[in-house]
Amino acid sequence: MKDKSEVRLMVESGVEAQVAKIIEPEIEELGYRLVRVKLSGMNGLTLQVMAERPDGTMSVGDCEKVSRAIAPVLDIEDPIENAYHLEMSSPGIDRPLVRRSDFVTWAGHMVKLETRQMIDGRKRYKGTILSVEGDDLIMRRETVSEGESENFTLPVGEILEAKLVLTDDLIREALHRDKALRIANGEDIEDDDQTSDLNS
C-alpha cells in the first residue's frame, strides 16, 4: 500500500484517466512515478505523459525507457480512438504538484492552484507554500486584500490542480537539487531537454 503522501491527489478524468490507469502500474514497475497524463490538440493529437524518479529527477534516457515500456501497452489496450503522438517528459521546473509530498518538497516556493469548489468565495489562489499539516495546506498570500489574513489554509483534498510559479529562486533551487542528485547518483552532469518523443 502506498504511503498517503505519495498517492496522486490531482487525477485525470475521461480518456486521460483510462490512460493513467493503464500506464501507471507499468511506470511504477520500472521504478518511476506518474505525474500527469494530458491529451492536447498539438500535432493533431498529442498524449503527454509526465513522469519522474522518486527523487524528482528525469533524464532523457529515463524518458526513452518509460516511453518504450508504455507504448506497446497503449497499443494493446488502445484507449484513444484516433491516431496520436506520444510525448514523454519530465515535470520541468514550474512543475505540477500532484502529491501531498510535492507540497512538502517545494515549501517556501510560490504556487498557483485551483480548488474543486468555491472556498471563501474563490477557486483560484496564488501564494507561497508554508507547510502541510495533516490534510491542510498552509499558504501565505502574495497580496493581502482588506479583511484577509496573510496566511490561509486549504484542504489538500480540495485542490483540483496546482503548479509552481517560475521564479528566480525556484530556478536556482531546482537546478541545485538536480545537480546534487545527479552527482549523488554518479551521473554525468549534462544539459538536456529531458523530453523524448515517439510516434504512435
C-alpha positions in Angstrom: 0.0 0.0 0.0 1.3 3.5 -1.0 2.3 6.0 1.6 -0.5 8.5 2.0 1.8 11.4 1.0 2.7 9.6 -2.3 -0.8 9.0 -3.6 -1.7 11.3 -6.5 -4.4 13.7 -5.4 -4.7 15.5 -8.7 -6.0 12.9 -11.1 -7.4 12.8 -14.6 -10.9 12.2 -15.9 -12.3 10.6 -19.0 -9.9 9.2 -21.6 -6.9 10.6 -19.7 -8.0 8.7 -16.6 -8.2 5.5 -18.6 -4.7 6.1 -20.0 -3.3 6.8 -16.4 -4.9 3.5 -15.1 -3.2 1.6 -17.9 0.2 3.0 -17.7 0.7 3.9 -14.0 1.5 0.2 -13.0 4.0 -0.1 -15.9 5.7 3.2 -14.9 5.9 2.2 -11.2 7.2 -1.3 -12.1 10.2 0.5 -13.7 10.8 2.5 -10.5 9.3 5.8 -11.7 6.2 7.8 -10.6 3.4 9.1 -12.9 2.9 12.8 -12.5 0.3 13.6 -15.1 -1.4 12.4 -18.3 -2.7 15.1 -20.7 -4.3 15.0 -24.2 -3.9 18.1 -26.3 -4.5 19.1 -29.9 -0.8 19.7 -30.7 0.4 17.9 -33.8 -3.2 16.7 -34.5 -3.4 14.9 -31.1 -0.7 14.6 -28.5 -0.7 12.4 -25.5 1.7 13.9 -22.9 2.9 11.6 -20.2 4.8 13.3 -17.4 6.8 11.1 -15.0 9.8 11.2 -12.6 12.1 9.2 -10.5 11.1 9.1 -6.8 13.9 11.7 -6.2 12.3 14.1 -8.6 14.9 13.7 -11.5 14.1 12.5 -15.0 16.7 12.3 -17.7 16.3 11.9 -21.5 17.3 8.3 -21.0 14.7 7.8 -18.4 12.0 9.3 -20.7 13.1 7.0 -23.5 13.0 3.9 -21.2 9.5 4.7 -20.0 8.3 5.5 -23.5 9.5 2.1 -24.8 7.7 0.4 -21.9 4.3 2.1 -22.2 3.9 2.5 -26.0 3.2 -1.3 -26.6 0.8 -1.4 -23.6 -1.1 1.6 -25.0 -1.2 -0.1 -28.5 -2.7 -3.2 -27.0 -5.3 -1.5 -24.7 -6.0 1.2 -27.3 -7.8 3.7 -25.0 -7.5 6.5 -27.6 -9.7 6.2 -30.7 -7.7 8.5 -33.0 -4.0 8.4 -34.0 -1.9 10.3 -31.6 1.7 11.4 -30.9 3.2 10.2 -27.6 5.3 12.7 -25.8 7.2 11.6 -22.6 8.6 14.3 -20.4 9.9 15.3 -17.1 7.8 17.6 -14.9 10.0 20.6 -15.5 10.9 23.4 -13.1 7.5 25.0 -13.0 6.0 21.6 -12.4 2.6 20.5 -11.4 2.2 19.4 -7.8 0.1 16.3 -7.6 1.1 14.6 -4.3 1.0 15.7 -0.7 4.8 15.1 -0.7 5.2 17.6 -3.6 3.9 20.4 -1.4 6.2 19.4 1.4 9.2 19.2 -1.0 8.6 22.6 -2.5 7.6 24.5 0.7 8.9 28.1 0.5 8.0 28.5 -3.2 5.1 30.2 -4.9 2.3 28.1 -6.4 -0.9 28.8 -8.4 -3.7 26.5 -7.7 -7.4 25.9 -8.3 -9.8 24.2 -5.9 -12.6 21.8 -6.9 -15.3 24.1 -5.4 -15.5 27.6 -4.1 -13.7 28.2 -0.8 -14.2 31.6 0.8 -15.7 32.9 -2.4 -13.0 31.8 -4.8 -11.5 28.8 -6.7 -8.1 30.3 -7.8 -5.3 31.0 -5.4 -1.7 32.2 -5.6 0.8 32.2 -2.8 3.8 30.7 -1.1 3.7 27.2 0.4 4.4 27.4 4.1 3.7 23.8 5.2 1.4 20.8 5.1 -0.2 19.9 8.4 -2.3 16.8 8.2 -4.7 17.2 5.4 -4.3 21.0 5.3 -2.0 23.1 3.1 -0.9 26.3 4.8 0.0 29.2 2.4 0.9 32.9 2.5 -0.9 35.2 0.2 1.1 37.2 -2.4 -1.2 40.2 -2.0 -3.5 40.7 1.0 -6.8 42.4 0.5 -8.7 44.2 3.2 -10.3 41.8 5.6 -8.0 38.9 4.6 -5.3 37.4 6.7 -1.8 37.0 5.3 -1.8 33.2 5.9 -4.6 30.9 4.9 -5.4 27.2 4.9 -6.8 25.0 2.1 -7.8 21.3 2.4 -5.3 19.4 0.2 -8.1 17.1 -0.9 -10.0 20.0 -2.4 -7.1 21.1 -4.8 -8.0 20.3 -8.4 -4.7 21.4 -9.9 -1.6 23.1 -8.7 1.6 24.3 -10.4 4.8 26.0 -9.2 5.3 29.6 -10.4 8.6 30.1 -12.2 10.7 32.5 -10.2 14.5 33.1 -10.0 14.5 31.4 -6.5 12.7 28.4 -7.9 15.1 28.1 -10.9 18.2 28.3 -8.6 16.9 25.7 -6.2 15.6 23.3 -8.9 19.0 23.4 -10.7 20.9 23.0 -7.4 18.7 20.0 -6.4 19.0 18.4 -9.8 22.8 18.7 -9.9 23.2 17.4 -6.3 21.0 14.4 -7.1 22.8 13.6 -10.3 26.2 13.8 -8.6 24.9 11.6 -5.8 23.7 9.1 -8.4 27.1 9.1 -10.1 25.8 10.6 -13.4 27.5 12.9 -15.8 26.2 16.4 -15.5 24.9 17.4 -18.9 22.3 19.9 -20.1 19.5 18.2 -21.9 15.9 19.0 -22.7 14.6 16.0 -20.8 12.0 15.2 -23.4 11.6 12.1 -25.6 9.1 11.8 -28.5 7.7 8.7 -30.0 5.1 8.4 -32.7 2.2 6.1 -32.1 
